[in-house]
Amino acid sequence: MEETGIFEIRENCLLVHMPEEVDHHTTKSIRRLADHYLLDNRVQQIVFDFADTMFMDSSGIGLLSGRNAKITCFGGRTIVINANTRIRKLLQIAGLQDQVCIMDEI
Amino acid sequence: MMKNEMKLSMDAISENEALGRICIATFLTRLHPTLEELEDVKTAVSEAITNAIIHGTPADGKVYITCRCEKDIFHVEIEDHGVGIADIQKAMEPLYTTKPEQERSGMGFAFMEAFMDELKVWSQPGKGTTIIMEKAIGFARLED
C-alpha cells in the first residue's frame, strides 16, 4: 500500500494533506506528485496541512525545503498549517521557520 | 523491571522504517516515558534506520537493531553492513548530505544529537555502520 498525501488545487494554491506518518518512505511519492503539480499548474502557493500528522522526521524537512526552493524560483511561497508543537519544534531546529510561513489555518 | 533487551533484524526497505520505530517505541513504553521522550526516541531511531536503509545499501540487505534498558537508561544500536562512512565528522555536519538528489535534508545526525543524550557512530568503509544512542527516561527514575 502506498501512503500518499491528498492533493487539492484551489485557484493558484496547491494544498497537500500530509499523511499520519511523515518519513522517508511516505515522502517519496508526495515529492514526485507535488513536483508534477508545481510544474503543470504554475501554482503560486503550496500549503502543507499537518492536521493528521502524528509523526515526522527529517525527511519531512527535506520535502518542505525542496518544494520551497522550487516554488520561490517562480515567486511563490510555502505555507505550513495545523502543525503541532512537535512539528514546529522540528522546523525550528532545522531553521525552516524563517523560510516558510507557519499559520494555524488558512 | 530493571533490565530488558530486544534484538530485531529486518529487511533494509523503506516500508520497514515505520515498523522499526514502532517496535522500539513499544519496547520503550515499559520505562513509562513522557510523550516528549517517546517522540524524541522515535524521531532519532527513524533517522538512524533511514540512514542504514538509504546510505548503508547493505550487502546482506538487513538492518539490525538492539535495544536495552537498564534502570532508567534506554540504549539502542542500529547496525548495517553497508558501504560505511569514510569521514564521520563530515557526515555529522548539519545540512551535509551525499544524496541531494533525493532531497535528504542533511539533518539526520543533528536530530539524533538533539533528541538523545548520547550519540556515537562507528563506521568503516566497506564494513558498515553502527549508530549507538542513549537517553535517560525521566518517569522511570521517579518511580524508583
gemmi code that builds the backbone of each chain (N, CA, C; Angstrom):
import gemmi

chains = {
    "A": [
        ("MET", (0.842, -1.196, 0.000), (0.000, 0.000, 0.000), (0.875, 1.243, 0.000)),
        ("GLU", (0.598, 2.172, -0.897), (1.334, 3.421, -0.931), (0.558, 4.494, -0.220)),
        ("GLU", (1.194, 5.038, 0.824), (0.528, 6.068, 1.588), (0.926, 7.427, 1.016)),
        ("THR", (-0.017, 8.188, 0.519), (0.340, 9.495, -0.029), (-0.544, 10.562, 0.583)),
        ("GLY", (-0.045, 11.796, 0.529), (-0.895, 12.916, 0.906), (-1.921, 13.093, -0.195)),
        ("ILE", (-3.010, 13.774, 0.122), (-4.019, 14.006, -0.896), (-3.847, 15.442, -1.371)),
        ("PHE", (-3.844, 15.609, -2.681), (-3.589, 16.917, -3.266), (-4.882, 17.599, -3.680)),
        ("GLU", (-4.914, 18.901, -3.464), (-6.067, 19.697, -3.890), (-5.538, 20.969, -4.521)),
        ("ILE", (-6.133, 21.374, -5.637), (-5.773, 22.659, -6.236), (-6.917, 23.630, -5.963)),
        ("ARG", (-6.607, 24.745, -5.296), (-7.606, 25.796, -5.075), (-7.030, 27.081, -5.654)),
        ("GLU", (-7.604, 27.511, -6.763), (-7.096, 28.670, -7.507), (-5.597, 28.503, -7.767)),
        ("ASN", (-4.771, 29.402, -7.229), (-3.328, 29.294, -7.508), (-2.573, 28.590, -6.384)),
        ("CYS", (-3.325, 27.822, -5.597), (-2.743, 27.243, -4.398), (-2.820, 25.710, -4.442)),
        ("LEU", (-1.697, 25.051, -4.163), (-1.679, 23.585, -4.078), (-1.718, 23.203, -2.604)),
        ("LEU", (-2.776, 22.486, -2.228), (-2.941, 22.060, -0.843), (-2.544, 20.585, -0.729)),
        ("VAL", (-1.612, 20.295, 0.179), (-1.148, 18.916, 0.370), (-1.558, 18.452, 1.763)),
        ("HIS", (-2.441, 17.464, 1.824), (-2.820, 16.894, 3.119), (-1.767, 15.860, 3.491)),
        ("MET", (-0.971, 16.159, 4.479), (0.149, 15.285, 4.830), (-0.345, 14.031, 5.569)),
        ("PRO", (0.372, 12.910, 5.364), (-0.077, 11.656, 5.991), (0.170, 11.631, 7.500)),
        ("GLU", (-0.335, 10.583, 8.134), (-0.195, 10.443, 9.582), (1.274, 10.329, 9.991)),
        ("GLU", (2.045, 9.583, 9.183), (3.462, 9.397, 9.475), (4.263, 9.965, 8.306)),
        ("VAL", (5.098, 10.961, 8.573), (5.913, 11.569, 7.519), (7.351, 11.095, 7.694)),
        ("ASP", (7.767, 10.146, 6.846), (9.145, 9.661, 6.900), (9.686, 9.508, 5.482)),
        ("HIS", (10.864, 8.924, 5.351), (11.497, 8.744, 4.049), (10.600, 7.968, 3.090)),
        ("HIS", (9.928, 6.951, 3.638), (9.072, 6.107, 2.801), (7.858, 6.871, 2.270)),
        ("THR", (7.163, 7.588, 3.166), (5.918, 8.252, 2.737), (6.183, 9.527, 1.934)),
        ("THR", (7.378, 10.146, 2.109), (7.632, 11.391, 1.368), (8.017, 11.149, -0.082)),
        ("LYS", (8.476, 9.941, -0.411), (8.937, 9.670, -1.791), (7.866, 9.996, -2.827)),
        ("SER", (6.659, 9.464, -2.626), (5.612, 9.677, -3.630), (5.026, 11.088, -3.543)),
        ("ILE", (5.008, 11.674, -2.333), (4.487, 13.041, -2.194), (5.361, 13.999, -2.995)),
        ("ARG", (6.676, 13.822, -2.898), (7.621, 14.691, -3.601), (7.379, 14.619, -5.112)),
        ("ARG", (7.247, 13.407, -5.606), (7.079, 13.198, -7.043), (5.785, 13.870, -7.534)),
        ("LEU", (4.702, 13.631, -6.814), (3.406, 14.190, -7.221), (3.352, 15.705, -7.038)),
        ("ALA", (3.923, 16.196, -5.956), (3.904, 17.643, -5.700), (4.638, 18.379, -6.821)),
        ("ASP", (5.785, 17.855, -7.236), (6.544, 18.495, -8.318), (5.773, 18.490, -9.632)),
        ("HIS", (5.037, 17.421, -9.853), (4.195, 17.314, -11.037), (3.160, 18.451, -11.046)),
        ("TYR", (2.500, 18.656, -9.903), (1.504, 19.733, -9.801), (2.146, 21.112, -9.912)),
        ("LEU", (3.316, 21.259, -9.296), (4.001, 22.560, -9.313), (4.337, 22.978, -10.738)),
        ("LEU", (4.775, 22.023, -11.557), (5.170, 22.334, -12.933), (3.960, 22.526, -13.840)),
        ("ASP", (2.938, 21.701, -13.625), (1.784, 21.724, -14.520), (0.863, 22.910, -14.290)),
        ("ASN", (0.744, 23.314, -13.060), (-0.278, 24.302, -12.749), (0.253, 25.692, -12.417)),
        ("ARG", (1.592, 25.784, -12.370), (2.164, 27.085, -12.029), (1.506, 27.683, -10.794)),
        ("VAL", (1.449, 26.872, -9.762), (0.828, 27.344, -8.522), (1.731, 28.386, -7.851)),
        ("GLN", (1.114, 29.319, -7.176), (1.844, 30.396, -6.524), (2.099, 30.108, -5.046)),
        ("GLN", (1.294, 29.194, -4.502), (1.463, 28.867, -3.084), (1.315, 27.367, -2.907)),
        ("ILE", (2.167, 26.811, -2.057), (1.990, 25.407, -1.697), (1.722, 25.359, -0.191)),
        ("VAL", (0.615, 24.700, 0.169), (0.211, 24.643, 1.572), (0.318, 23.201, 2.062)),
        ("PHE", (1.137, 22.969, 3.072), (1.248, 21.641, 3.675), (0.377, 21.618, 4.931)),
        ("ASP", (-0.641, 20.758, 4.898), (-1.564, 20.655, 6.026), (-1.190, 19.437, 6.885)),
        ("PHE", (-0.748, 19.713, 8.119), (-0.284, 18.652, 9.018), (-1.357, 18.221, 10.033)),
        ("ALA", (-2.618, 18.496, 9.731), (-3.699, 18.192, 10.677), (-3.707, 16.718, 11.106)),
        ("ASP", (-3.392, 15.808, 10.189), (-3.459, 14.377, 10.506), (-2.122, 13.797, 10.959)),
        ("THR", (-1.067, 14.620, 10.937), (0.276, 14.075, 11.141), (0.619, 13.897, 12.619)),
        ("MET", (0.970, 12.648, 12.949), (1.326, 12.299, 14.323), (2.840, 12.138, 14.473)),
        ("PHE", (3.518, 11.895, 13.344), (4.965, 11.670, 13.412), (5.655, 12.294, 12.209)),
        ("MET", (6.822, 12.893, 12.432), (7.637, 13.378, 11.313), (9.110, 13.277, 11.687)),
        ("ASP", (9.958, 12.954, 10.702), (11.402, 13.023, 10.924), (12.016, 13.971, 9.888)),
        ("SER", (13.329, 13.947, 9.718), (13.987, 14.939, 8.855), (13.609, 14.784, 7.375)),
        ("SER", (12.991, 13.663, 7.014), (12.511, 13.511, 5.638), (11.471, 14.579, 5.310)),
        ("GLY", (10.655, 14.938, 6.308), (9.652, 15.993, 6.132), (10.320, 17.345, 5.910)),
        ("ILE", (11.438, 17.565, 6.596), (12.208, 18.806, 6.421), (12.731, 18.883, 4.978)),
        ("GLY", (13.271, 17.752, 4.497), (13.792, 17.706, 3.125), (12.699, 17.974, 2.103)),
        ("LEU", (11.523, 17.392, 2.355), (10.384, 17.583, 1.448), (9.985, 19.067, 1.397)),
        ("LEU", (9.845, 19.687, 2.561), (9.422, 21.097, 2.622), (10.464, 22.031, 2.024)),
        ("SER", (11.747, 21.842, 2.402), (12.757, 22.783, 1.909), (12.970, 22.613, 0.404)),
        ("GLY", (12.827, 21.381, -0.089), (12.962, 21.140, -1.527), (11.850, 21.808, -2.330)),
        ("ARG", (10.590, 21.650, -1.852), (9.460, 22.276, -2.555), (9.568, 23.793, -2.453)),
        ("ASN", (10.010, 24.272, -1.269), (10.135, 25.715, -1.059), (11.165, 26.314, -2.014)),
        ("ALA", (12.282, 25.597, -2.207), (13.314, 26.084, -3.135), (12.741, 26.214, -4.546)),
        ("LYS", (11.889, 25.256, -4.936), (11.326, 25.283, -6.294), (10.304, 26.405, -6.445)),
        ("ILE", (9.386, 26.515, -5.485), (8.286, 27.473, -5.643), (8.785, 28.920, -5.517)),
        ("THR", (9.829, 29.140, -4.709), (10.343, 30.509, -4.591), (11.004, 30.963, -5.897)),
        ("CYS", (11.468, 30.005, -6.714), (12.000, 30.339, -8.052), (10.930, 30.984, -8.927)),
        ("PHE", (9.684, 30.573, -8.735), (8.563, 31.137, -9.511), (7.928, 32.316, -8.770)),
        ("GLY", (8.545, 32.748, -7.699), (7.996, 33.863, -6.911), (6.883, 33.442, -5.971)),
        ("GLY", (6.753, 32.138, -5.750), (5.688, 31.662, -4.861), (6.179, 31.493, -3.436)),
        ("ARG", (5.302, 30.947, -2.591), (5.715, 30.728, -1.201), (5.112, 29.443, -0.625)),
        ("THR", (5.712, 29.014, 0.485), (5.301, 27.781, 1.159), (4.630, 28.130, 2.486)),
        ("ILE", (3.499, 27.481, 2.732), (2.756, 27.718, 3.968), (2.563, 26.384, 4.691)),
        ("VAL", (2.760, 26.394, 5.992), (2.549, 25.198, 6.816), (1.364, 25.497, 7.736)),
        ("ILE", (0.375, 24.601, 7.719), (-0.776, 24.804, 8.609), (-1.012, 23.583, 9.499)),
        ("ASN", (-1.683, 23.822, 10.598), (-2.070, 22.773, 11.556), (-0.895, 21.937, 12.068)),
        ("ALA", (0.272, 22.566, 12.196), (1.435, 21.830, 12.705), (1.379, 21.809, 14.225)),
        ("ASN", (1.529, 20.626, 14.825), (1.524, 20.545, 16.291), (2.863, 21.047, 16.840)),
        ("THR", (2.980, 21.099, 18.162), (4.193, 21.671, 18.758), (5.442, 20.881, 18.372)),
        ("ARG", (5.256, 19.557, 18.213), (6.383, 18.709, 17.841), (6.919, 19.090, 16.452)),
        ("ILE", (6.017, 19.228, 15.493), (6.425, 19.562, 14.126), (7.035, 20.963, 14.089)),
        ("ARG", (6.450, 21.887, 14.845), (7.014, 23.246, 14.913), (8.435, 23.221, 15.461)),
        ("LYS", (8.655, 22.349, 16.460), (9.993, 22.223, 17.049), (10.996, 21.718, 16.007)),
        ("LEU", (10.587, 20.700, 15.212), (11.473, 20.160, 14.187), (11.803, 21.229, 13.139)),
        ("LEU", (10.802, 22.017, 12.734), (11.012, 23.084, 11.747), (11.998, 24.118, 12.293)),
        ("GLN", (11.865, 24.376, 13.606), (12.729, 25.368, 14.239), (14.176, 24.876, 14.310)),
        ("ILE", (14.366, 23.619, 14.729), (15.725, 23.070, 14.819), (16.395, 23.093, 13.439)),
        ("ALA", (15.605, 22.815, 12.404), (16.149, 22.774, 11.042), (16.285, 24.174, 10.432)),
        ("GLY", (15.839, 25.210, 11.156), (15.956, 26.580, 10.652), (14.973, 26.910, 9.545)),
        ("LEU", (13.892, 26.134, 9.454), (12.925, 26.341, 8.362), (11.854, 27.371, 8.706)),
        ("GLN", (11.730, 27.703, 10.003), (10.624, 28.591, 10.392), (10.759, 29.987, 9.785)),
        ("ASP", (12.002, 30.353, 9.372), (12.194, 31.658, 8.742), (11.950, 31.613, 7.234)),
        ("GLN", (11.945, 30.413, 6.673), (11.813, 30.282, 5.219), (10.383, 30.010, 4.781)),
        ("VAL", (9.624, 29.353, 5.651), (8.230, 29.052, 5.304), (7.314, 29.816, 6.260)),
        ("CYS", (6.067, 29.971, 5.833), (5.112, 30.724, 6.638), (4.300, 29.715, 7.464)),
        ("ILE", (4.411, 29.786, 8.787), (3.694, 28.840, 9.648), (2.432, 29.517, 10.177)),
        ("MET", (1.283, 28.931, 9.854), (0.000, 29.520, 10.254), (-0.849, 28.463, 10.951)),
        ("ASP", (-1.830, 28.903, 11.740), (-2.721, 27.941, 12.390), (-3.628, 27.282, 11.356)),
        ("GLU", (-4.237, 28.105, 10.502), (-5.048, 27.575, 9.409), (-5.160, 28.627, 8.305)),
        ("ILE", (-5.735, 28.207, 7.144), (-5.874, 29.202, 6.072), (-7.329, 29.674, 5.986)),
    ],
    "B": [
        ("MET", (10.687, -3.515, 36.707), (11.533, -4.123, 35.683), (12.831, -3.327, 35.556)),
        ("MET", (13.944, -3.941, 35.900), (15.209, -3.213, 35.917), (15.961, -3.357, 34.609)),
        ("LYS", (15.825, -4.497, 33.945), (16.669, -4.775, 32.788), (15.863, -5.486, 31.721)),
        ("ASN", (16.101, -5.111, 30.484), (15.394, -5.778, 29.386), (16.185, -5.568, 28.104)),
        ("GLU", (16.059, -6.517, 27.186), (16.770, -6.383, 25.910), (15.918, -6.914, 24.774)),
        ("MET", (16.044, -6.290, 23.600), (15.317, -6.752, 22.418), (16.257, -6.657, 21.212)),
        ("LYS", (16.230, -7.695, 20.385), (17.010, -7.660, 19.145), (16.074, -7.844, 17.966)),
        ("LEU", (16.303, -7.039, 16.933), (15.461, -7.088, 15.739), (16.356, -7.164, 14.523)),
        ("SER", (15.960, -7.973, 13.567), (16.679, -7.982, 12.296), (15.609, -7.829, 11.237)),
        ("MET", (15.731, -6.814, 10.392), (14.688, -6.620, 9.375), (15.289, -6.241, 8.036)),
        ("ASP", (14.521, -6.453, 6.987), (14.986, -6.121, 5.649), (15.173, -4.608, 5.519)),
        ("ALA", (16.228, -4.218, 4.805), (16.549, -2.799, 4.637), (15.707, -2.196, 3.514)),
        ("ILE", (14.405, -2.108, 3.757), (13.492, -1.495, 2.775), (12.723, -0.379, 3.479)),
        ("SER", (12.362, 0.642, 2.706), (11.801, 1.846, 3.340), (10.482, 1.577, 4.067)),
        ("GLU", (9.733, 0.553, 3.636), (8.491, 0.180, 4.329), (8.761, -0.157, 5.799)),
        ("ASN", (9.981, -0.618, 6.098), (10.300, -1.055, 7.458), (10.726, 0.068, 8.389)),
        ("GLU", (10.832, 1.306, 7.873), (11.207, 2.424, 8.741), (10.170, 2.588, 9.852)),
        ("ALA", (8.899, 2.547, 9.483), (7.827, 2.705, 10.468), (7.812, 1.507, 11.424)),
        ("LEU", (7.985, 0.301, 10.877), (7.983, -0.907, 11.704), (9.059, -0.830, 12.783)),
        ("GLY", (10.273, -0.429, 12.382), (11.391, -0.330, 13.325), (11.100, 0.628, 14.453)),
        ("ARG", (10.613, 1.834, 14.119), (10.424, 2.823, 15.197), (9.228, 2.473, 16.083)),
        ("ILE", (8.220, 1.784, 15.517), (7.061, 1.380, 16.329), (7.466, 0.278, 17.320)),
        ("CYS", (8.290, -0.681, 16.866), (8.780, -1.742, 17.763), (9.584, -1.133, 18.913)),
        ("ILE", (10.461, -0.172, 18.567), (11.302, 0.446, 19.585), (10.449, 1.262, 20.559)),
        ("ALA", (9.463, 1.975, 20.025), (8.575, 2.772, 20.885), (7.811, 1.862, 21.846)),
        ("THR", (7.380, 0.696, 21.358), (6.652, -0.248, 22.206), (7.555, -0.777, 23.324)),
        ("PHE", (8.800, -1.096, 22.955), (9.785, -1.548, 23.944), (9.987, -0.473, 25.017)),
        ("LEU", (10.056, 0.785, 24.565), (10.342, 1.907, 25.461), (9.206, 2.198, 26.450)),
        ("THR", (7.976, 1.872, 26.062), (6.831, 2.226, 26.930), (6.926, 1.577, 28.308)),
        ("ARG", (7.657, 0.465, 28.406), (7.860, -0.190, 29.718), (8.569, 0.719, 30.710)),
        ("LEU", (9.332, 1.689, 30.181), (10.049, 2.620, 31.061), (9.182, 3.819, 31.434)),
        ("HIS", (7.919, 3.801, 31.005), (6.991, 4.909, 31.235), (7.551, 6.262, 30.821)),
        ("PRO", (7.934, 6.398, 29.554), (8.468, 7.690, 29.102), (7.365, 8.743, 29.037)),
        ("THR", (7.754, 10.012, 29.082), (6.792, 11.071, 28.799), (6.527, 11.032, 27.285)),
        ("LEU", (5.470, 11.686, 26.872), (5.141, 11.718, 25.448), (6.294, 12.333, 24.652)),
        ("GLU", (6.917, 13.365, 25.247), (8.024, 14.032, 24.557), (9.230, 13.101, 24.423)),
        ("GLU", (9.529, 12.349, 25.482), (10.660, 11.409, 25.417), (10.407, 10.334, 24.358)),
        ("LEU", (9.168, 9.877, 24.300), (8.808, 8.857, 23.314), (8.982, 9.405, 21.892)),
        ("GLU", (8.535, 10.639, 21.672), (8.682, 11.276, 20.355), (10.156, 11.496, 20.011)),
        ("ASP", (10.934, 11.904, 21.011), (12.375, 12.129, 20.802), (13.042, 10.839, 20.318)),
        ("VAL", (12.748, 9.729, 21.012), (13.368, 8.449, 20.653), (12.887, 7.999, 19.274)),
        ("LYS", (11.581, 8.150, 19.003), (11.043, 7.729, 17.699), (11.716, 8.497, 16.558)),
        ("THR", (11.869, 9.808, 16.730), (12.500, 10.601, 15.675), (13.958, 10.175, 15.481)),
        ("ALA", (14.701, 10.057, 16.587), (16.121, 9.701, 16.493), (16.316, 8.335, 15.841)),
        ("VAL", (15.528, 7.326, 16.245), (15.727, 5.997, 15.657), (15.249, 5.974, 14.202)),
        ("SER", (14.252, 6.774, 13.870), (13.793, 6.838, 12.492), (14.909, 7.376, 11.589)),
        ("GLU", (15.655, 8.374, 12.102), (16.793, 8.925, 11.353), (17.857, 7.847, 11.134)),
        ("ALA", (18.177, 7.111, 12.196), (19.242, 6.107, 12.112), (18.844, 4.954, 11.186)),
        ("ILE", (17.585, 4.509, 11.283), (17.121, 3.408, 10.434), (17.098, 3.860, 8.972)),
        ("THR", (16.632, 5.097, 8.735), (16.594, 5.621, 7.369), (18.014, 5.707, 6.800)),
        ("ASN", (18.953, 6.196, 7.614), (20.357, 6.238, 7.175), (20.841, 4.854, 6.756)),
        ("ALA", (20.544, 3.858, 7.588), (21.003, 2.489, 7.296), (20.406, 1.994, 5.987)),
        ("ILE", (19.155, 2.353, 5.725), (18.476, 1.887, 4.515), (18.965, 2.639, 3.268)),
        ("ILE", (19.111, 3.969, 3.392), (19.499, 4.772, 2.221), (20.999, 4.690, 1.944)),
        ("HIS", (21.787, 4.966, 2.988), (23.228, 5.106, 2.787), (23.956, 3.785, 2.974)),
        ("GLY", (23.354, 2.907, 3.757), (24.026, 1.651, 4.032), (24.059, 0.749, 2.812)),
        ("THR", (22.993, 0.798, 2.003), (22.785, -0.170, 0.903), (23.433, -1.510, 1.268)),
        ("PRO", (22.950, -2.088, 2.354), (23.651, -3.226, 2.955), (23.815, -4.406, 2.002)),
        ("ALA", (25.013, -4.986, 2.065), (25.331, -6.144, 1.230), (24.396, -7.308, 1.560)),
        ("ASP", (24.062, -7.433, 2.860), (23.182, -8.534, 3.263), (21.715, -8.106, 3.291)),
        ("GLY", (21.446, -6.844, 2.947), (20.063, -6.374, 2.848), (19.304, -6.290, 4.153)),
        ("LYS", (20.018, -6.158, 5.261), (19.359, -6.141, 6.581), (19.764, -4.923, 7.395)),
        ("VAL", (18.891, -4.589, 8.330), (19.222, -3.614, 9.369), (19.046, -4.346, 10.694)),
        ("TYR", (20.024, -4.202, 11.582), (19.972, -4.893, 12.872), (19.801, -3.867, 13.994)),
        ("ILE", (18.822, -4.109, 14.834), (18.550, -3.172, 15.927), (18.636, -3.919, 17.259)),
        ("THR", (19.371, -3.348, 18.186), (19.401, -3.891, 19.547), (18.987, -2.775, 20.499)),
        ("CYS", (17.986, -3.016, 21.346), (17.619, -2.027, 22.368), (17.809, -2.674, 23.718)),
        ("ARG", (18.237, -1.861, 24.652), (18.419, -2.329, 26.023), (17.927, -1.254, 26.959)),
        ("CYS", (17.347, -1.674, 28.064), (17.137, -0.679, 29.097), (17.654, -1.244, 30.403)),
        ("GLU", (18.295, -0.367, 31.146), (18.800, -0.740, 32.451), (18.462, 0.410, 33.372)),
        ("LYS", (17.682, 0.136, 34.393), (17.099, 1.187, 35.227), (16.423, 2.200, 34.309)),
        ("ASP", (16.857, 3.460, 34.349), (16.159, 4.472, 33.553), (16.906, 4.826, 32.267)),
        ("ILE", (17.924, 4.060, 31.924), (18.700, 4.371, 30.717), (18.242, 3.490, 29.554)),
        ("PHE", (17.854, 4.139, 28.473), (17.479, 3.428, 27.252), (18.669, 3.492, 26.298)),
        ("HIS", (19.046, 2.346, 25.760), (20.216, 2.238, 24.906), (19.791, 1.558, 23.606)),
        ("VAL", (20.184, 2.122, 22.473), (19.815, 1.499, 21.199), (20.999, 1.508, 20.228)),
        ("GLU", (21.166, 0.393, 19.514), (22.213, 0.305, 18.487), (21.565, -0.068, 17.168)),
        ("ILE", (21.891, 0.679, 16.117), (21.337, 0.405, 14.797), (22.497, 0.153, 13.847)),
        ("GLU", (22.520, -1.047, 13.297), (23.699, -1.524, 12.578), (23.344, -1.942, 11.154)),
        ("ASP", (24.204, -1.566, 10.206), (24.062, -2.105, 8.847), (25.420, -2.589, 8.380)),
        ("HIS", (25.418, -3.482, 7.413), (26.667, -3.998, 6.856), (26.869, -3.430, 5.449)),
        ("GLY", (26.637, -2.135, 5.317), (26.674, -1.484, 4.008), (28.010, -0.847, 3.688)),
        ("VAL", (27.960, 0.254, 2.931), (29.188, 0.862, 2.398), (30.047, 1.551, 3.458)),
        ("GLY", (29.454, 1.920, 4.586), (30.216, 2.611, 5.622), (30.399, 4.091, 5.315)),
        ("ILE", (30.973, 4.815, 6.279), (31.182, 6.265, 6.138), (32.686, 6.523, 6.223)),
        ("ALA", (33.239, 7.196, 5.204), (34.678, 7.450, 5.192), (35.035, 8.552, 6.189)),
        ("ASP", (34.253, 9.634, 6.195), (34.544, 10.772, 7.063), (33.341, 11.038, 7.969)),
        ("ILE", (33.379, 10.473, 9.170), (32.224, 10.544, 10.078), (31.944, 11.991, 10.496)),
        ("GLN", (33.027, 12.746, 10.776), (32.860, 14.139, 11.205), (32.108, 14.952, 10.151)),
        ("LYS", (32.487, 14.751, 8.889), (31.842, 15.452, 7.776), (30.368, 15.030, 7.672)),
        ("ALA", (30.130, 13.726, 7.796), (28.762, 13.193, 7.680), (27.847, 13.769, 8.750)),
        ("MET", (28.426, 14.125, 9.891), (27.608, 14.611, 11.003), (27.353, 16.113, 10.951)),
        ("GLU", (28.014, 16.824, 10.046), (27.781, 18.271, 9.932), (26.349, 18.536, 9.480)),
        ("PRO", (25.647, 19.477, 10.173), (24.284, 19.800, 9.736), (24.265, 20.233, 8.268)),
        ("LEU", (23.249, 19.831, 7.558), (22.996, 20.152, 6.152), (23.886, 19.390, 5.181)),
        ("TYR", (24.887, 18.625, 5.702), (25.719, 17.844, 4.791), (24.954, 16.598, 4.336)),
        ("THR", (24.895, 16.383, 3.047), (24.276, 15.164, 2.524), (25.003, 14.715, 1.270)),
        ("THR", (25.103, 13.401, 1.117), (25.701, 12.864, -0.107), (24.614, 12.584, -1.136)),
        ("LYS", (23.348, 12.810, -0.722), (22.235, 12.486, -1.612), (21.310, 13.685, -1.811)),
        ("PRO", (21.839, 14.819, -2.318), (20.958, 15.977, -2.507), (19.857, 15.694, -3.520)),
        ("GLU", (20.118, 14.787, -4.470), (19.111, 14.473, -5.490), (17.894, 13.780, -4.872)),
        ("GLN", (18.102, 13.129, -3.726), (16.962, 12.504, -3.036), (16.364, 13.455, -2.014)),
        ("GLU", (16.922, 14.690, -1.974), (16.467, 15.701, -1.027), (16.524, 15.224, 0.407)),
        ("ARG", (17.619, 14.600, 0.749), (17.848, 14.356, 2.161), (18.211, 15.720, 2.738)),
        ("SER", (17.651, 16.053, 3.870), (17.833, 17.408, 4.396), (19.215, 17.600, 5.007)),
        ("GLY", (19.919, 16.503, 5.287), (21.202, 16.626, 5.972), (21.041, 16.912, 7.459)),
        ("MET", (19.822, 16.705, 7.967), (19.546, 16.995, 9.381), (19.479, 15.732, 10.238)),
        ("GLY", (19.732, 14.576, 9.653), (19.586, 13.305, 10.364), (20.399, 13.234, 11.651)),
        ("PHE", (21.700, 13.445, 11.541), (22.549, 13.369, 12.733), (22.233, 14.504, 13.707)),
        ("ALA", (21.887, 15.683, 13.167), (21.541, 16.819, 14.040), (20.324, 16.474, 14.899)),
        ("PHE", (19.328, 15.791, 14.295), (18.141, 15.388, 15.060), (18.503, 14.315, 16.092)),
        ("MET", (19.364, 13.368, 15.698), (19.774, 12.332, 16.664), (20.463, 12.987, 17.857)),
        ("GLU", (21.334, 13.961, 17.576), (22.049, 14.656, 18.646), (21.106, 15.482, 19.508)),
        ("ALA", (20.133, 16.115, 18.853), (19.213, 16.993, 19.584), (18.294, 16.204, 20.520)),
        ("PHE", (17.909, 14.994, 20.125), (16.864, 14.289, 20.861), (17.361, 13.188, 21.790)),
        ("MET", (18.660, 12.814, 21.671), (19.181, 11.772, 22.547), (20.282, 12.376, 23.420)),
        ("ASP", (20.629, 11.700, 24.534), (21.672, 12.220, 25.426), (23.064, 11.878, 24.901)),
        ("GLU", (23.178, 10.701, 24.282), (24.482, 10.237, 23.794), (24.335, 9.770, 22.365)),
        ("LEU", (25.326, 10.077, 21.552), (25.344, 9.578, 20.165), (26.768, 9.205, 19.809)),
        ("LYS", (26.940, 7.942, 19.415), (28.264, 7.506, 18.958), (28.094, 6.839, 17.609)),
        ("VAL", (29.039, 7.066, 16.717), (28.963, 6.454, 15.397), (30.243, 5.665, 15.160)),
        ("TRP", (30.056, 4.403, 14.866), (31.184, 3.570, 14.479), (30.994, 3.238, 13.009)),
        ("SER", (32.042, 3.391, 12.196), (31.887, 3.045, 10.796), (33.230, 2.747, 10.157)),
        ("GLN", (33.199, 1.850, 9.206), (34.397, 1.522, 8.459), (33.971, 1.315, 7.005)),
        ("PRO", (34.610, 2.041, 6.060), (34.212, 1.864, 4.655), (34.283, 0.399, 4.236)),
        ("GLY", (33.227, -0.055, 3.602), (33.179, -1.437, 3.132), (32.669, -2.432, 4.167)),
        ("LYS", (32.632, -2.017, 5.440), (32.209, -2.945, 6.503), (30.800, -2.626, 7.013)),
        ("GLY", (30.500, -1.342, 7.099), (29.176, -0.967, 7.610), (29.260, 0.106, 8.676)),
        ("THR", (28.089, 0.386, 9.244), (27.963, 1.477, 10.213), (27.111, 1.026, 11.397)),
        ("THR", (27.514, 1.435, 12.590), (26.670, 1.215, 13.770), (26.461, 2.555, 14.471)),
        ("ILE", (25.211, 2.883, 14.712), (24.882, 4.108, 15.437), (24.418, 3.693, 16.831)),
        ("ILE", (25.055, 4.263, 17.850), (24.757, 3.899, 19.238), (24.216, 5.149, 19.949)),
        ("MET", (23.031, 5.014, 20.526), (22.426, 6.175, 21.184), (21.901, 5.788, 22.565)),
        ("GLU", (21.891, 6.765, 23.466), (21.363, 6.540, 24.813), (20.519, 7.721, 25.243)),
        ("LYS", (19.553, 7.427, 26.080), (18.749, 8.508, 26.639), (18.229, 8.087, 28.012)),
        ("ALA", (18.321, 8.995, 28.972), (17.734, 8.741, 30.295), (16.255, 9.051, 30.220)),
        ("ILE", (15.435, 8.126, 30.726), (13.989, 8.279, 30.655), (13.463, 8.695, 32.034)),
        ("GLY", (12.823, 9.861, 32.063), (12.511, 10.547, 33.329), (11.574, 9.866, 34.290)),
        ("PHE", (10.424, 9.421, 33.822), (9.425, 8.887, 34.727), (9.891, 7.620, 35.438)),
        ("ALA", (10.715, 6.818, 34.748), (11.224, 5.588, 35.366), (12.021, 5.942, 36.610)),
        ("ARG", (12.751, 7.058, 36.524), (13.560, 7.485, 37.660), (12.662, 7.865, 38.844)),
        ("LEU", (11.586, 8.567, 38.548), (10.674, 8.987, 39.606), (10.051, 7.781, 40.316)),
        ("GLU", (9.753, 6.749, 39.550), (9.087, 5.573, 40.122), (10.006, 4.758, 41.022)),
        ("ASP", (11.323, 4.814, 40.768), (12.278, 4.121, 41.620), (12.229, 4.737, 43.005)),
    ],
}
model = gemmi.Model(1)
for chain_id, residues in chains.items():
    chain = gemmi.Chain(chain_id)
    for i, (resn, *xyz) in enumerate(residues, 1):
        res = gemmi.Residue()
        res.name, res.seqid = resn, gemmi.SeqId(i, " ")
        for name, pos in zip(("N", "CA", "C"), xyz):
            atom = gemmi.Atom()
            atom.name, atom.element = name, gemmi.Element(name[0])
            atom.pos, atom.b_iso = gemmi.Position(*pos), 0.0
            res.add_atom(atom)
        chain.add_residue(res)
    model.add_chain(chain)
structure = gemmi.Structure()
structure.add_model(model)
structure.setup_entities()
